[in-house]
Amino acid sequence: MFSSVMPWLPLAAYPVYVLMMALVLKICGVERGDIAKWALRQADRQRLTDLIRAARGLAAPEAGGPRPAPGPPEP
């Protein structure tokens, strides 16, 4: 059962982190609007990171990390 969940863990890790931090901020007394702004900034940051990785041709972290650099051209 655990092995069937493993591929989904990296996809769920960041959203779970954001939700947990929002809960901590709520417990600390931060206003709901400020928590929403913070969560939206985190989502934008994640999308920007994904866009940069795609533009550079790097694999997503959950796909095993960056691809190795190509070697020198053969003569």
N, C-alpha and C positions, 0 to 999 in steps of 0.2 A: 504494500500500500504506500509506504513512504517513497519508494522509487518512482511511483507514478506522480507524486506531488513535486519531486525535485526539480523538474524542468520549469515549473511555474514559480518557484521561490524567488529567483532573481527579478521576475516581472512584478511581484507583489511586494518586494522588500521596500522600495522607495515610497510607494503610496502608504504602506503601513507606518513607516517612519514619520511621514508628514502628519498622519492622523494622530499618532502618539504624541508628537510635539505639539499639535494643536490642543490636545487634551491637557498637556502640561501647562501650556500658556493659559488655558481657561482656568485651571486650578490656581494659577498664580494671580488671577484677577485681571488679565488682559481683556480688553473689550472685544466683543465678537467681530466688529468691523475690522479691527487691527489684525485679528487672527486670520480673517478671510483674505486680507491683503497679503499677509505673509505667506499663506498657503498658495495663493495665485503666483506670487513671485517664485516660489519653489517649483511650481509646475512649469513656469516659463523657463526657469533655469534648466530643468531636465530636458525640455523640448529643444532648447538651444544646444545643449550638449549632444543630444541625438543628431541634430542637424549638422553640427560641426563634424561629428564622427562619420556621418554619411558622406559629407563633402570631401573629407580626407580619404575616404575609402577604407576606413577602419571597421573592423567587426564590432558589434555591440559587446559590452562586457559579458553579458549572459551567453554569448556565442563563443566564448573562449579567449577573449582578449584581442589585441591588435594582430594583424597579419604581419608576417616577417617581411622585411624590406627585400625587394628583388635584388638578385645578385648582378654582377657586371655582365654586360652583353657578351655573348660568345662570338669569337672572331669568324 
